[in-house]
Protein backbone atom coordinates (compact mmCIF):
# COMPACT_ATOMS: atom_id res chain seq x y z
CA UNK A 1 0.00 0.00 0.00
CA UNK A 2 1.44 3.37 -1.01
CA UNK A 3 2.18 6.17 1.43
CA UNK A 4 0.69 9.64 1.02
CA UNK A 5 3.26 12.28 0.04
CA UNK A 6 2.81 15.35 2.29
CA UNK A 7 3.68 17.55 -0.71
CA UNK A 8 0.45 16.42 -2.37
CA UNK A 9 -1.58 18.44 0.12
CA UNK A 10 -0.88 21.45 -2.13
CA UNK A 11 -2.71 22.34 -5.34
CA UNK A 12 -1.49 20.73 -8.55
CA UNK A 13 -0.76 21.95 -12.10
CA UNK A 14 -3.60 21.09 -14.51
CA UNK A 15 -3.25 19.50 -17.92
CA UNK A 16 -5.33 20.53 -20.95
CA UNK A 17 -8.36 18.21 -20.54
CA UNK A 18 -11.56 20.24 -20.41
CA UNK A 19 -12.85 18.50 -17.27
CA UNK A 20 -9.52 18.25 -15.45
CA UNK A 21 -10.49 18.48 -11.82
CA UNK A 22 -8.94 19.03 -8.43
CA UNK A 23 -11.06 18.84 -5.33
CA UNK A 24 -10.80 19.01 -1.57
CA UNK A 25 -13.69 17.36 0.29
CA UNK A 26 -14.23 17.72 4.03
CA UNK A 27 -17.23 16.30 5.88
CA UNK A 28 -18.19 15.97 9.52
CA UNK A 29 -20.89 14.46 11.73
CA UNK A 30 -21.84 14.38 15.39
CA UNK A 31 -21.12 11.07 17.10
CA UNK A 32 -24.86 10.51 17.62
CA UNK A 33 -25.77 11.47 14.04
CA UNK A 34 -27.76 14.51 15.20
CA UNK A 35 -26.10 16.90 12.75
CA UNK A 36 -23.40 17.17 10.15
CA UNK A 37 -22.08 19.03 7.16
CA UNK A 38 -19.57 19.05 4.36
CA UNK A 39 -17.42 21.36 2.28
CA UNK A 40 -16.13 20.88 -1.26
CA UNK A 41 -13.70 23.11 -3.11
CA UNK A 42 -13.74 21.94 -6.73
CA UNK A 43 -11.31 23.50 -9.21
CA UNK A 44 -12.11 23.09 -12.92
CA UNK A 45 -9.47 25.43 -14.34
CA UNK A 46 -10.02 24.68 -18.04
CA UNK A 47 -13.61 25.87 -17.64
CA UNK A 48 -12.33 28.77 -15.53
CA UNK A 49 -14.61 27.65 -12.69
CA UNK A 50 -14.39 26.95 -9.01
CA UNK A 51 -17.33 25.03 -7.56
CA UNK A 52 -17.90 25.76 -3.88
CA UNK A 53 -20.33 23.72 -1.79
CA UNK A 54 -20.93 23.90 1.95
CA UNK A 55 -23.86 22.75 4.03
CA UNK A 56 -25.31 22.08 7.45
CA UNK A 57 -27.88 19.34 8.01
CA UNK A 58 -29.98 18.04 10.91
CA UNK A 59 -32.40 15.14 10.46
CA UNK A 60 -35.95 16.50 10.26
CA UNK A 61 -34.82 20.12 9.78
CA UNK A 62 -34.35 22.30 6.68
CA UNK A 63 -31.17 21.96 4.65
CA UNK A 64 -28.81 24.95 4.89
CA UNK A 65 -26.58 25.09 1.83
CA UNK A 66 -24.21 27.18 -0.25
CA UNK A 67 -23.84 26.04 -3.88
CA UNK A 68 -21.90 28.40 -6.14
CA UNK A 69 -20.33 27.33 -9.45
CA UNK A 70 -19.18 30.82 -10.45
CA UNK A 71 -16.54 31.51 -7.79
CA UNK A 72 -13.30 33.01 -9.19
CA UNK A 73 -10.29 30.70 -8.95
CA UNK A 74 -7.69 32.07 -6.50
CA UNK A 75 -4.98 33.92 -8.40
CA UNK A 76 -2.24 32.38 -6.31
CA UNK A 77 -1.61 28.69 -7.00
CA UNK A 78 -0.79 28.26 -3.31
CA UNK A 79 -4.11 29.66 -2.07
CA UNK A 80 -7.48 28.11 -1.27
CA UNK A 81 -9.09 31.39 -0.25
CA UNK A 82 -12.29 32.16 -2.18
CA UNK A 83 -14.28 35.37 -2.41
CA UNK A 84 -17.54 36.01 -4.22
CA UNK A 85 -20.89 37.72 -3.69
CA UNK A 86 -22.05 36.85 -0.17
CA UNK A 87 -19.21 34.35 0.24
CA UNK A 88 -15.79 34.29 1.85
CA UNK A 89 -13.98 31.08 2.74
CA UNK A 90 -10.44 29.98 3.40
CA UNK A 91 -8.94 26.53 3.76
CA UNK A 92 -5.47 25.95 5.15
CA UNK A 93 -3.20 22.97 5.62
CA UNK A 94 -2.03 23.68 9.17
CA UNK A 95 0.25 20.65 9.22
CA UNK A 96 0.48 18.32 6.20
CA UNK A 97 -1.43 15.05 6.74
CA UNK A 98 -2.16 16.07 10.34
CA UNK A 99 -4.59 19.02 10.34
CA UNK A 100 -6.62 21.11 7.90
CA UNK A 101 -8.79 24.06 8.94
CA UNK A 102 -11.66 25.81 7.17
CA UNK A 103 -13.43 29.08 7.79
CA UNK A 104 -16.61 30.31 6.11
CA UNK A 105 -18.67 33.51 6.17
CA UNK A 106 -21.64 33.44 3.82
CA UNK A 107 -25.31 33.79 3.12
CA UNK A 108 -26.81 30.36 2.51
CA UNK A 109 -30.22 29.18 1.38
CA UNK A 110 -32.49 27.15 3.65
CA UNK A 111 -34.74 24.56 1.97
CA UNK A 112 -37.50 22.54 3.63
CA UNK A 113 -37.21 20.08 0.73
CA UNK A 114 -33.56 19.36 -0.16
CA UNK A 115 -34.59 18.28 -3.69
CA UNK A 116 -35.52 21.92 -4.33
CA UNK A 117 -31.88 22.49 -5.33
CA UNK A 118 -32.63 20.50 -8.50
CA UNK A 119 -35.28 23.00 -9.60
CA UNK A 120 -33.77 26.48 -9.08
CA UNK A 121 -36.14 26.97 -6.16
CA UNK A 122 -35.53 30.00 -3.99
CA UNK A 123 -35.01 29.21 -0.34
CA UNK A 124 -34.85 31.46 2.70
CA UNK A 125 -31.60 33.44 2.92
CA UNK A 126 -29.75 32.77 6.18
CA UNK A 127 -26.33 33.78 7.54
CA UNK A 128 -24.10 30.69 7.63
CA UNK A 129 -20.51 30.22 8.70
CA UNK A 130 -18.09 27.98 10.51
CA UNK A 131 -14.59 27.65 11.89
CA UNK A 132 -13.70 23.96 11.86
CA UNK A 133 -10.55 21.83 12.03
CA UNK A 134 -10.07 18.30 10.71
CA UNK A 135 -7.41 16.44 12.74
CA UNK A 136 -6.18 13.11 11.40
CA UNK A 137 -7.47 10.01 13.17
CA UNK A 138 -4.39 7.74 13.09
CA UNK A 139 -3.41 7.59 9.41
CA UNK A 140 -3.85 8.72 5.78
CA UNK A 141 -4.84 6.33 2.98
CA UNK A 142 -3.32 6.54 -0.51
CA UNK A 143 -5.51 5.22 -3.33
CA UNK A 144 -3.80 2.35 -5.21
CA UNK A 145 -1.54 2.85 -8.20
CA UNK A 146 -3.43 3.01 -11.48
CA UNK A 147 -6.42 4.91 -10.06
CA UNK A 148 -7.08 8.65 -9.87
CA UNK A 149 -4.40 10.38 -7.75
CA UNK A 150 -6.19 10.64 -4.43
CA UNK A 151 -5.91 10.15 -0.70
CA UNK A 152 -8.45 9.83 2.11
CA UNK A 153 -7.97 10.83 5.76
CA UNK A 154 -10.33 9.83 8.59
CA UNK A 155 -10.53 12.71 11.06
CA UNK A 156 -11.69 14.09 14.36
CA UNK A 157 -13.49 17.39 13.74
CA UNK A 158 -13.96 20.27 16.16
CA UNK A 159 -14.91 23.94 16.12
CA UNK A 160 -18.16 25.83 15.72
CA UNK A 161 -20.90 26.42 13.17
CA UNK A 162 -23.07 29.54 12.93
CA UNK A 163 -26.56 29.28 11.40
CA UNK A 164 -28.71 32.40 11.70
CA UNK A 165 -28.52 33.36 15.38
CA UNK A 166 -27.44 29.86 16.48
CA UNK A 167 -23.89 29.11 17.60
CA UNK A 168 -23.29 25.33 17.50
CA UNK A 169 -20.26 23.66 19.05
CA UNK A 170 -18.85 20.76 17.03
CA UNK A 171 -16.89 17.87 18.52
CA UNK A 172 -17.38 14.98 16.15
CA UNK A 173 -15.86 12.90 13.40
CA UNK A 174 -15.42 13.14 9.67
CA UNK A 175 -13.36 12.51 6.58
CA UNK A 176 -11.34 14.60 4.20
CA UNK A 177 -9.96 13.73 0.79
CA UNK A 178 -8.03 15.35 -2.02
CA UNK A 179 -8.01 14.24 -5.67
CA UNK A 180 -6.53 15.70 -8.84
CA UNK A 181 -4.94 14.95 -12.18
CA UNK A 182 -7.77 13.49 -14.25
CA UNK A 183 -10.97 14.51 -15.99
CA UNK A 184 -13.96 13.95 -13.73
CA UNK A 185 -16.89 13.36 -16.04
CA UNK A 186 -19.83 13.51 -13.65
CA UNK A 187 -22.23 13.14 -16.60
CA UNK A 188 -20.87 9.77 -17.81
CA UNK A 189 -19.99 7.65 -14.78
CA UNK A 190 -22.13 6.67 -11.82
CA UNK A 191 -20.64 5.87 -8.42
CA UNK A 192 -21.27 5.49 -4.71
CA UNK A 193 -18.86 6.90 -2.13
CA UNK A 194 -19.04 6.46 1.64
CA UNK A 195 -16.94 7.14 4.71
CA UNK A 196 -17.79 6.85 8.36
CA UNK A 197 -17.15 5.52 11.84
CA UNK A 198 -18.83 2.77 13.85
CA UNK A 199 -19.42 3.23 17.57
CA UNK A 200 -16.44 1.03 18.52
CA UNK A 201 -14.05 3.26 16.54
CA UNK A 202 -13.89 1.21 13.33
CA UNK A 203 -13.31 3.50 10.33
CA UNK A 204 -14.14 2.77 6.69
CA UNK A 205 -14.16 4.33 3.25
CA UNK A 206 -15.50 3.03 -0.09
CA UNK A 207 -15.81 4.12 -3.70
CA UNK A 208 -17.79 1.57 -5.73
CA UNK A 209 -21.02 0.83 -7.66
CA UNK A 210 -19.50 1.92 -10.97
CA UNK A 211 -21.59 -0.64 -12.88
CA UNK A 212 -24.69 -2.73 -12.13
CA UNK A 213 -23.91 -6.04 -10.43
CA UNK A 214 -20.14 -5.45 -10.22
CA UNK A 215 -18.85 -5.71 -6.65
CA UNK A 216 -15.56 -3.96 -7.28
CA UNK A 217 -14.20 -0.72 -5.88
CA UNK A 218 -11.58 0.95 -3.72
CA UNK A 219 -11.82 1.07 0.05
CA UNK A 220 -10.37 0.42 3.46
CA UNK A 221 -11.21 -0.77 6.94
CA UNK A 222 -9.34 0.25 10.09
CA UNK A 223 -10.25 -1.40 13.38
CA UNK A 224 -10.66 0.52 16.64
CA UNK A 225 -7.24 -0.51 17.98
CA UNK A 226 -5.42 -0.33 14.66
CA UNK A 227 -3.34 2.36 13.02
CA UNK A 228 -2.97 0.67 9.62
CA UNK A 229 -5.59 0.27 6.90
CA UNK A 230 -6.80 -3.02 5.50
CA UNK A 231 -7.31 -2.34 1.80
CA UNK A 232 -10.51 -3.80 0.32
CA UNK A 233 -11.55 -4.10 -3.33
CA UNK A 234 -14.56 -6.44 -2.87
CA UNK A 235 -17.30 -3.87 -2.23
CA UNK A 236 -21.02 -4.41 -2.79
CA UNK A 237 -23.68 -1.70 -2.92
CA UNK A 238 -27.47 -1.92 -3.16
CA UNK A 239 -29.90 0.98 -3.06
CA UNK A 240 -33.62 1.70 -3.24
CA UNK A 241 -34.30 4.88 -5.19
CA UNK A 242 -37.20 7.07 -4.10
CA UNK A 243 -38.65 10.47 -4.84
CA UNK A 244 -36.47 12.75 -7.00
CA UNK A 245 -33.82 10.02 -7.09
CA UNK A 246 -33.04 10.32 -3.38
CA UNK A 247 -32.12 6.95 -1.91
CA UNK A 248 -34.61 5.57 0.61
CA UNK A 249 -32.31 2.86 1.97
CA UNK A 250 -29.55 0.51 0.92
CA UNK A 251 -26.77 -1.82 1.94
CA UNK A 252 -23.00 -1.63 1.89
CA UNK A 253 -20.62 -4.58 2.04
CA UNK A 254 -16.89 -4.01 2.52
CA UNK A 255 -15.27 -7.43 2.36
CA UNK A 256 -16.74 -9.28 5.37
CA UNK A 257 -18.35 -6.19 6.94
CA UNK A 258 -22.01 -5.76 5.92
CA UNK A 259 -24.11 -2.74 6.91
CA UNK A 260 -27.51 -1.25 6.19
CA UNK A 261 -27.50 2.37 5.03
CA UNK A 262 -30.20 4.77 6.20
CA UNK A 263 -29.93 8.31 4.80
CA UNK A 264 -30.96 10.81 7.49
CA UNK A 265 -30.53 14.25 5.93
CA UNK A 266 -29.82 15.14 2.30
CA UNK A 267 -27.68 17.87 0.77
CA UNK A 268 -27.82 17.32 -3.02
CA UNK A 269 -26.23 19.29 -5.86
CA UNK A 270 -27.23 19.72 -9.52
CA UNK A 271 -24.34 19.82 -12.01
CA UNK A 272 -24.84 21.19 -15.53
CA UNK A 273 -22.36 20.27 -18.30
CA UNK A 274 -21.31 23.00 -20.76
CA UNK A 275 -23.50 21.20 -23.35
CA UNK A 276 -26.56 21.40 -21.07
CA UNK A 277 -26.70 17.84 -19.69
CA UNK A 278 -27.67 17.65 -16.02
CA UNK A 279 -26.24 15.35 -13.35
CA UNK A 280 -27.91 14.82 -10.00
CA UNK A 281 -25.57 14.35 -7.07
CA UNK A 282 -27.43 13.44 -3.87
CA UNK A 283 -25.21 13.37 -0.77
CA UNK A 284 -26.50 12.46 2.71
CA UNK A 285 -25.64 12.19 6.37
CA UNK A 286 -26.47 8.54 7.08
CA UNK A 287 -26.77 5.91 9.79
CA UNK A 288 -24.90 2.65 9.15
CA UNK A 289 -25.84 -0.50 11.07
CA UNK A 290 -23.63 -3.59 10.93
CA UNK A 291 -25.12 -7.09 11.00
CA UNK A 292 -23.59 -7.61 14.46
CA UNK A 293 -25.52 -4.60 15.80
CA UNK A 294 -22.81 -1.96 15.82
CA UNK A 295 -24.12 1.45 14.76
CA UNK A 296 -22.24 4.32 13.21
CA UNK A 297 -22.63 7.46 11.15
CA UNK A 298 -21.01 9.03 8.15
CA UNK A 299 -21.69 10.39 4.68
CA UNK A 300 -22.77 8.67 1.48
CA UNK A 301 -23.16 9.93 -2.06
CA UNK A 302 -24.72 8.51 -5.23
CA UNK A 303 -23.70 10.16 -8.48
CA UNK A 304 -26.60 9.94 -10.95
CA UNK A 305 -25.60 10.72 -14.56
CA UNK A 306 -28.31 11.80 -17.01
CA UNK A 307 -28.75 8.30 -18.48
CA UNK A 308 -30.12 7.12 -15.11
CA UNK A 309 -33.85 7.60 -14.56
CA UNK A 310 -35.04 9.99 -11.85
CA UNK A 311 -38.74 10.11 -11.03
C-alpha positions as CSV (number, residue, x, y, z in Angstrom):
1,X,0.0,0.0,0.0
2,X,1.4,3.4,-1.0
3,X,2.2,6.2,1.4
4,X,0.7,9.6,1.0
5,X,3.3,12.3,0.0
6,X,2.8,15.4,2.3
7,X,3.7,17.6,-0.7
8,X,0.4,16.4,-2.4
9,X,-1.6,18.4,0.1
10,X,-0.9,21.4,-2.1
11,X,-2.7,22.3,-5.3
12,X,-1.5,20.7,-8.6
13,X,-0.8,21.9,-12.1
14,X,-3.6,21.1,-14.5
15,X,-3.2,19.5,-17.9
16,X,-5.3,20.5,-20.9
17,X,-8.4,18.2,-20.5
18,X,-11.6,20.2,-20.4
19,X,-12.9,18.5,-17.3
20,X,-9.5,18.2,-15.4
21,X,-10.5,18.5,-11.8
22,X,-8.9,19.0,-8.4
23,X,-11.1,18.8,-5.3
24,X,-10.8,19.0,-1.6
25,X,-13.7,17.4,0.3
26,X,-14.2,17.7,4.0
27,X,-17.2,16.3,5.9
28,X,-18.2,16.0,9.5
29,X,-20.9,14.5,11.7
30,X,-21.8,14.4,15.4
31,X,-21.1,11.1,17.1
32,X,-24.9,10.5,17.6
33,X,-25.8,11.5,14.0
34,X,-27.8,14.5,15.2
35,X,-26.1,16.9,12.7
36,X,-23.4,17.2,10.1
37,X,-22.1,19.0,7.2
38,X,-19.6,19.0,4.4
39,X,-17.4,21.4,2.3
40,X,-16.1,20.9,-1.3
41,X,-13.7,23.1,-3.1
42,X,-13.7,21.9,-6.7
43,X,-11.3,23.5,-9.2
44,X,-12.1,23.1,-12.9
45,X,-9.5,25.4,-14.3
46,X,-10.0,24.7,-18.0
47,X,-13.6,25.9,-17.6
48,X,-12.3,28.8,-15.5
49,X,-14.6,27.6,-12.7
50,X,-14.4,26.9,-9.0
51,X,-17.3,25.0,-7.6
52,X,-17.9,25.8,-3.9
53,X,-20.3,23.7,-1.8
54,X,-20.9,23.9,1.9
55,X,-23.9,22.8,4.0
56,X,-25.3,22.1,7.5
57,X,-27.9,19.3,8.0
58,X,-30.0,18.0,10.9
59,X,-32.4,15.1,10.5
60,X,-35.9,16.5,10.3
61,X,-34.8,20.1,9.8
62,X,-34.4,22.3,6.7
63,X,-31.2,22.0,4.6
64,X,-28.8,24.9,4.9
65,X,-26.6,25.1,1.8
66,X,-24.2,27.2,-0.2
67,X,-23.8,26.0,-3.9
68,X,-21.9,28.4,-6.1
69,X,-20.3,27.3,-9.4
70,X,-19.2,30.8,-10.5
71,X,-16.5,31.5,-7.8
72,X,-13.3,33.0,-9.2
73,X,-10.3,30.7,-9.0
74,X,-7.7,32.1,-6.5
75,X,-5.0,33.9,-8.4
76,X,-2.2,32.4,-6.3
77,X,-1.6,28.7,-7.0
78,X,-0.8,28.3,-3.3
79,X,-4.1,29.7,-2.1
80,X,-7.5,28.1,-1.3
81,X,-9.1,31.4,-0.2
82,X,-12.3,32.2,-2.2
83,X,-14.3,35.4,-2.4
84,X,-17.5,36.0,-4.2
85,X,-20.9,37.7,-3.7
86,X,-22.0,36.9,-0.2
87,X,-19.2,34.4,0.2
88,X,-15.8,34.3,1.8
89,X,-14.0,31.1,2.7
90,X,-10.4,30.0,3.4
91,X,-8.9,26.5,3.8
92,X,-5.5,25.9,5.1
93,X,-3.2,23.0,5.6
94,X,-2.0,23.7,9.2
95,X,0.3,20.6,9.2
96,X,0.5,18.3,6.2
97,X,-1.4,15.1,6.7
98,X,-2.2,16.1,10.3
99,X,-4.6,19.0,10.3
100,X,-6.6,21.1,7.9
101,X,-8.8,24.1,8.9
102,X,-11.7,25.8,7.2
103,X,-13.4,29.1,7.8
104,X,-16.6,30.3,6.1
105,X,-18.7,33.5,6.2
106,X,-21.6,33.4,3.8
107,X,-25.3,33.8,3.1
108,X,-26.8,30.4,2.5
109,X,-30.2,29.2,1.4
110,X,-32.5,27.2,3.7
111,X,-34.7,24.6,2.0
112,X,-37.5,22.5,3.6
113,X,-37.2,20.1,0.7
114,X,-33.6,19.4,-0.2
115,X,-34.6,18.3,-3.7
116,X,-35.5,21.9,-4.3
117,X,-31.9,22.5,-5.3
118,X,-32.6,20.5,-8.5
119,X,-35.3,23.0,-9.6
120,X,-33.8,26.5,-9.1
121,X,-36.1,27.0,-6.2
122,X,-35.5,30.0,-4.0
123,X,-35.0,29.2,-0.3
124,X,-34.9,31.5,2.7
125,X,-31.6,33.4,2.9
126,X,-29.8,32.8,6.2
127,X,-26.3,33.8,7.5
128,X,-24.1,30.7,7.6
129,X,-20.5,30.2,8.7
130,X,-18.1,28.0,10.5
131,X,-14.6,27.7,11.9
132,X,-13.7,24.0,11.9
133,X,-10.6,21.8,12.0
134,X,-10.1,18.3,10.7
135,X,-7.4,16.4,12.7
136,X,-6.2,13.1,11.4
137,X,-7.5,10.0,13.2
138,X,-4.4,7.7,13.1
139,X,-3.4,7.6,9.4
140,X,-3.9,8.7,5.8
141,X,-4.8,6.3,3.0
142,X,-3.3,6.5,-0.5
143,X,-5.5,5.2,-3.3
144,X,-3.8,2.3,-5.2
145,X,-1.5,2.9,-8.2
146,X,-3.4,3.0,-11.5
147,X,-6.4,4.9,-10.1
148,X,-7.1,8.6,-9.9
149,X,-4.4,10.4,-7.7
150,X,-6.2,10.6,-4.4
151,X,-5.9,10.1,-0.7
152,X,-8.4,9.8,2.1
153,X,-8.0,10.8,5.8
154,X,-10.3,9.8,8.6
155,X,-10.5,12.7,11.1
156,X,-11.7,14.1,14.4
157,X,-13.5,17.4,13.7
158,X,-14.0,20.3,16.2
159,X,-14.9,23.9,16.1
160,X,-18.2,25.8,15.7
161,X,-20.9,26.4,13.2
162,X,-23.1,29.5,12.9
163,X,-26.6,29.3,11.4
164,X,-28.7,32.4,11.7
165,X,-28.5,33.4,15.4
166,X,-27.4,29.9,16.5
167,X,-23.9,29.1,17.6
168,X,-23.3,25.3,17.5
169,X,-20.3,23.7,19.1
170,X,-18.9,20.8,17.0
171,X,-16.9,17.9,18.5
172,X,-17.4,15.0,16.1
173,X,-15.9,12.9,13.4
174,X,-15.4,13.1,9.7
175,X,-13.4,12.5,6.6
176,X,-11.3,14.6,4.2
177,X,-10.0,13.7,0.8
178,X,-8.0,15.4,-2.0
179,X,-8.0,14.2,-5.7
180,X,-6.5,15.7,-8.8
181,X,-4.9,15.0,-12.2
182,X,-7.8,13.5,-14.3
183,X,-11.0,14.5,-16.0
184,X,-14.0,13.9,-13.7
185,X,-16.9,13.4,-16.0
186,X,-19.8,13.5,-13.7
187,X,-22.2,13.1,-16.6
188,X,-20.9,9.8,-17.8
189,X,-20.0,7.7,-14.8
190,X,-22.1,6.7,-11.8
191,X,-20.6,5.9,-8.4
192,X,-21.3,5.5,-4.7
193,X,-18.9,6.9,-2.1
194,X,-19.0,6.5,1.6
195,X,-16.9,7.1,4.7
196,X,-17.8,6.8,8.4
197,X,-17.1,5.5,11.8
198,X,-18.8,2.8,13.8
199,X,-19.4,3.2,17.6
200,X,-16.4,1.0,18.5
201,X,-14.1,3.3,16.5
202,X,-13.9,1.2,13.3
203,X,-13.3,3.5,10.3
204,X,-14.1,2.8,6.7
205,X,-14.2,4.3,3.2
206,X,-15.5,3.0,-0.1
207,X,-15.8,4.1,-3.7
208,X,-17.8,1.6,-5.7
209,X,-21.0,0.8,-7.7
210,X,-19.5,1.9,-11.0
211,X,-21.6,-0.6,-12.9
212,X,-24.7,-2.7,-12.1
213,X,-23.9,-6.0,-10.4
214,X,-20.1,-5.5,-10.2
215,X,-18.8,-5.7,-6.6
216,X,-15.6,-4.0,-7.3
217,X,-14.2,-0.7,-5.9
218,X,-11.6,1.0,-3.7
219,X,-11.8,1.1,0.0
220,X,-10.4,0.4,3.5
221,X,-11.2,-0.8,6.9
222,X,-9.3,0.3,10.1
223,X,-10.2,-1.4,13.4
224,X,-10.7,0.5,16.6
225,X,-7.2,-0.5,18.0
226,X,-5.4,-0.3,14.7
227,X,-3.3,2.4,13.0
228,X,-3.0,0.7,9.6
229,X,-5.6,0.3,6.9
230,X,-6.8,-3.0,5.5
231,X,-7.3,-2.3,1.8
232,X,-10.5,-3.8,0.3
233,X,-11.6,-4.1,-3.3
234,X,-14.6,-6.4,-2.9
235,X,-17.3,-3.9,-2.2
236,X,-21.0,-4.4,-2.8
237,X,-23.7,-1.7,-2.9
238,X,-27.5,-1.9,-3.2
239,X,-29.9,1.0,-3.1
240,X,-33.6,1.7,-3.2
241,X,-34.3,4.9,-5.2
242,X,-37.2,7.1,-4.1
243,X,-38.7,10.5,-4.8
244,X,-36.5,12.7,-7.0
245,X,-33.8,10.0,-7.1
246,X,-33.0,10.3,-3.4
247,X,-32.1,6.9,-1.9
248,X,-34.6,5.6,0.6
249,X,-32.3,2.9,2.0
250,X,-29.5,0.5,0.9
251,X,-26.8,-1.8,1.9
252,X,-23.0,-1.6,1.9
253,X,-20.6,-4.6,2.0
254,X,-16.9,-4.0,2.5
255,X,-15.3,-7.4,2.4
256,X,-16.7,-9.3,5.4
257,X,-18.4,-6.2,6.9
258,X,-22.0,-5.8,5.9
259,X,-24.1,-2.7,6.9
260,X,-27.5,-1.3,6.2
261,X,-27.5,2.4,5.0
262,X,-30.2,4.8,6.2
263,X,-29.9,8.3,4.8
264,X,-31.0,10.8,7.5
265,X,-30.5,14.2,5.9
266,X,-29.8,15.1,2.3
267,X,-27.7,17.9,0.8
268,X,-27.8,17.3,-3.0
269,X,-26.2,19.3,-5.9
270,X,-27.2,19.7,-9.5
271,X,-24.3,19.8,-12.0
272,X,-24.8,21.2,-15.5
273,X,-22.4,20.3,-18.3
274,X,-21.3,23.0,-20.8
275,X,-23.5,21.2,-23.3
276,X,-26.6,21.4,-21.1
277,X,-26.7,17.8,-19.7
278,X,-27.7,17.6,-16.0
279,X,-26.2,15.4,-13.4
280,X,-27.9,14.8,-10.0
281,X,-25.6,14.3,-7.1
282,X,-27.4,13.4,-3.9
283,X,-25.2,13.4,-0.8
284,X,-26.5,12.5,2.7
285,X,-25.6,12.2,6.4
286,X,-26.5,8.5,7.1
287,X,-26.8,5.9,9.8
288,X,-24.9,2.7,9.2
289,X,-25.8,-0.5,11.1
290,X,-23.6,-3.6,10.9
291,X,-25.1,-7.1,11.0
292,X,-23.6,-7.6,14.5
293,X,-25.5,-4.6,15.8
294,X,-22.8,-2.0,15.8
295,X,-24.1,1.4,14.8
296,X,-22.2,4.3,13.2
297,X,-22.6,7.5,11.1
298,X,-21.0,9.0,8.1
299,X,-21.7,10.4,4.7
300,X,-22.8,8.7,1.5
301,X,-23.2,9.9,-2.1
302,X,-24.7,8.5,-5.2
303,X,-23.7,10.2,-8.5
304,X,-26.6,9.9,-11.0
305,X,-25.6,10.7,-14.6
306,X,-28.3,11.8,-17.0
307,X,-28.8,8.3,-18.5
308,X,-30.1,7.1,-15.1
309,X,-33.9,7.6,-14.6
310,X,-35.0,10.0,-11.9
311,X,-38.7,10.1,-11.0
